[in-house]
Amino acid sequence: MEFSSKILEKAVAEIAQLPGIGKRTALRLALHLLKQPSEQSEFLTTAIMKMRTEIKFCQSCHNISDTDCCEICANPNRNHALVCVVEDVRDVMAIENTGQYRGVYHVLGGKISPIDGVGPSQLKIATLIDKVKQGEVSEVIFALSPTMEGDTTNFYIYRQIKEFGIVTSSIARGIAVGDELEYADEVTLGRSILNRIPFENSLKTP
């Protein structure tokens, strides 16, 4: 791809680093911004810088937040003894959009994946185990995407907390094996939360 401007080429290269954005799409976005009033680019730049410098992570569940405690954890009407374990903040958004869940969350920040060099110590697993040990939790719902890495992570956490006698459950397999949670439709995802099954049952093979 030939560029008549090194400045444009650099902008396209930076935009193309975003997930799902190829160079052609990056070029369209860059040219679109170039056509807009300069204030539009300034608003975008300010919003991104504000996001990078001011966003926090909830001290309790590790969800993205504007404050030290996110709105979900700070809500007294949520069931704080019911904890839904998810991979990242996109899964929190997906489940919240169903309107079917009234507990709180625990965001791991990823899944155990030895091939990618991600082990338990790289994830927010220890703080979840601490919550269970302190008696703050009555049920843990495993809501990681039904992939090999997700199942491995679920099983690792289950082994760490099963001795504490709390209920462990898994979202129903209305979510196809291998699918990412964020792409499930709201009705299917909502039903999979409501119709969750004991985690031990998910370990049994037919």
C-alpha positions as CSV (number, residue, x, y, z in Angstrom):
1,M,0.0,0.0,0.0
2,E,1.6,3.3,-1.2
3,F,1.1,6.5,0.8
4,S,1.6,10.0,-0.4
5,S,2.1,11.1,3.2
6,K,4.4,9.6,5.9
7,I,2.1,11.1,8.6
8,L,-0.9,9.3,7.1
9,E,1.1,6.1,6.8
10,K,2.1,6.3,10.5
11,A,-1.5,6.9,11.6
12,V,-2.8,4.0,9.5
13,A,-0.1,1.7,10.9
14,E,-1.1,2.6,14.5
15,I,-4.8,2.2,13.8
16,A,-4.2,-1.2,12.1
17,Q,-2.8,-2.5,15.4
18,L,-6.2,-2.5,16.9
19,P,-8.0,-5.9,17.1
20,G,-9.9,-6.8,13.9
21,I,-8.7,-3.8,12.0
22,G,-6.8,-4.4,8.8
23,K,-4.8,-1.8,6.9
24,R,-7.6,-1.0,4.4
25,T,-10.0,-0.4,7.3
26,A,-7.4,1.6,9.1
27,L,-7.0,3.7,6.0
28,R,-10.7,4.4,5.8
29,L,-10.8,5.4,9.4
30,A,-7.8,7.7,9.1
31,L,-9.3,9.4,6.0
32,H,-12.6,9.7,7.8
33,L,-11.0,11.5,10.7
34,L,-9.1,13.7,8.3
35,K,-12.3,14.9,6.8
36,Q,-14.0,15.7,10.1
37,P,-13.6,19.0,12.0
38,S,-10.4,19.1,14.0
39,E,-12.5,19.2,17.2
40,Q,-13.8,15.6,16.5
41,S,-10.2,14.3,16.5
42,E,-9.5,16.2,19.7
43,F,-12.6,14.7,21.4
44,L,-11.4,11.3,20.4
45,T,-7.9,11.9,21.6
46,T,-9.1,13.3,24.9
47,A,-11.4,10.4,25.5
48,I,-8.7,7.8,24.8
49,M,-6.2,9.6,27.0
50,K,-8.8,9.9,29.8
51,M,-9.5,6.2,29.5
52,R,-5.9,5.3,29.8
53,T,-5.1,7.6,32.7
54,E,-8.3,7.6,34.8
55,I,-9.9,4.2,34.5
56,K,-9.5,2.0,37.6
57,F,-10.0,-1.7,38.4
58,C,-12.5,-2.6,41.1
59,Q,-10.5,-3.7,44.2
60,S,-13.1,-6.4,44.9
61,C,-14.0,-7.9,41.5
62,H,-11.3,-6.4,39.2
63,N,-14.0,-5.1,36.8
64,I,-13.3,-1.8,35.0
65,S,-14.5,1.1,37.0
66,D,-14.3,4.9,37.5
67,T,-13.8,4.4,41.2
68,D,-12.0,2.0,43.5
69,C,-15.3,0.0,43.9
70,C,-17.4,-0.6,40.8
71,E,-21.1,0.1,40.7
72,I,-22.0,-3.5,40.8
73,C,-20.0,-4.3,43.9
74,A,-21.2,-1.1,45.6
75,N,-24.9,-1.9,44.9
76,P,-26.4,-3.2,48.2
77,N,-29.3,-4.8,46.2
78,R,-26.9,-7.3,44.6
79,N,-26.3,-10.7,46.2
80,H,-22.7,-10.5,47.2
81,A,-22.6,-14.1,48.3
82,L,-23.2,-15.2,44.7
83,V,-20.1,-14.8,42.5
84,C,-19.9,-15.3,38.8
85,V,-16.4,-16.0,37.6
86,V,-15.7,-14.6,34.1
87,E,-12.6,-14.1,31.9
88,D,-12.8,-10.4,31.3
89,V,-14.9,-7.2,31.4
90,R,-16.6,-8.0,28.1
91,D,-18.2,-11.0,29.7
92,V,-19.5,-8.9,32.6
93,M,-21.2,-6.6,30.0
94,A,-22.6,-9.5,28.1
95,I,-24.2,-11.1,31.3
96,E,-25.4,-7.7,32.6
97,N,-27.2,-7.2,29.3
98,T,-29.3,-10.2,29.9
99,G,-30.9,-8.7,33.0
100,Q,-31.1,-12.2,34.5
101,Y,-28.2,-12.1,37.1
102,R,-28.3,-10.2,40.4
103,G,-25.1,-11.5,42.0
104,V,-21.6,-10.0,41.7
105,Y,-18.6,-11.0,39.5
106,H,-15.0,-11.9,39.7
107,V,-12.9,-11.0,36.6
108,L,-9.9,-13.3,36.2
109,G,-8.3,-11.3,33.4
110,G,-7.8,-14.3,31.2
111,K,-7.7,-18.1,31.1
112,I,-5.0,-20.6,32.0
113,S,-3.2,-21.3,28.8
114,P,0.3,-23.0,29.1
115,I,0.9,-22.7,25.3
116,D,0.6,-18.9,25.7
117,G,2.6,-18.8,28.9
118,V,-0.4,-17.9,31.1
119,G,-0.5,-19.7,34.4
120,P,-2.7,-19.3,37.5
121,S,-0.3,-16.8,39.0
122,Q,-0.9,-14.4,36.0
123,L,-4.7,-14.4,36.7
124,K,-6.8,-13.0,39.5
125,I,-7.4,-16.4,41.1
126,A,-5.8,-15.8,44.5
127,T,-8.2,-13.0,45.4
128,L,-11.2,-15.2,44.6
129,I,-9.9,-18.0,46.8
130,D,-9.4,-15.5,49.6
131,K,-13.0,-14.5,49.3
132,V,-14.1,-18.1,49.6
133,K,-11.8,-18.7,52.6
134,Q,-13.2,-15.7,54.4
135,G,-16.7,-17.0,54.1
136,E,-18.0,-14.2,51.9
137,V,-19.2,-16.6,49.2
138,S,-22.0,-19.2,49.2
139,E,-21.9,-20.1,45.5
140,V,-19.4,-19.7,42.7
141,I,-20.7,-19.8,39.1
142,F,-18.2,-20.7,36.5
143,A,-19.0,-18.7,33.4
144,L,-15.8,-18.9,31.3
145,S,-16.2,-19.6,27.6
146,P,-16.5,-23.4,27.0
147,T,-13.1,-23.8,25.4
148,M,-10.3,-26.1,26.5
149,E,-8.6,-23.2,28.3
150,G,-11.9,-22.2,29.9
151,D,-12.5,-25.7,31.2
152,T,-9.0,-26.0,32.5
153,T,-9.3,-22.8,34.4
154,N,-12.7,-23.8,35.8
155,F,-11.3,-27.1,37.0
156,Y,-8.2,-25.5,38.6
157,I,-10.3,-23.1,40.6
158,Y,-12.7,-25.8,41.5
159,R,-9.9,-27.9,43.0
160,Q,-8.8,-24.9,45.1
161,I,-12.2,-24.1,46.6
162,K,-14.0,-27.5,46.8
163,E,-12.8,-28.2,50.4
164,F,-14.7,-25.1,51.7
165,G,-18.1,-26.7,51.1
166,I,-19.6,-23.9,49.0
167,V,-21.9,-24.5,46.0
168,T,-20.1,-24.5,42.6
169,S,-22.1,-24.4,39.4
170,S,-21.5,-23.9,35.7
171,I,-23.5,-22.1,33.1
172,A,-25.7,-24.5,31.1
173,R,-24.3,-25.6,27.8
174,G,-26.7,-23.5,25.7
175,I,-23.4,-21.9,24.8
176,A,-21.8,-24.0,22.1
177,V,-18.5,-25.6,22.9
178,G,-15.7,-23.4,21.6
179,D,-17.8,-20.2,21.6
180,E,-16.8,-17.0,23.3
181,L,-19.2,-15.8,25.9
182,E,-19.4,-12.2,24.6
183,Y,-20.8,-13.4,21.2
184,A,-23.7,-15.4,22.7
185,D,-27.2,-13.8,22.2
186,E,-28.7,-12.4,25.3
187,V,-31.6,-14.9,25.6
188,T,-29.3,-17.9,25.3
189,L,-26.8,-16.4,27.8
190,G,-29.5,-15.4,30.2
191,R,-31.0,-18.9,30.2
192,S,-27.6,-20.5,30.6
193,I,-27.2,-18.5,33.8
194,L,-30.6,-19.3,35.2
195,N,-30.3,-23.0,34.3
196,R,-26.8,-23.4,35.6
197,I,-25.9,-26.9,36.7
198,P,-23.7,-28.2,39.6
199,F,-20.1,-28.0,38.4
200,E,-19.5,-31.6,39.3
201,N,-22.0,-32.6,36.7
202,S,-20.1,-30.8,34.0
203,L,-17.1,-33.0,34.7
204,K,-19.0,-36.2,33.9
205,T,-18.7,-37.5,30.4
206,P,-21.8,-39.3,28.8
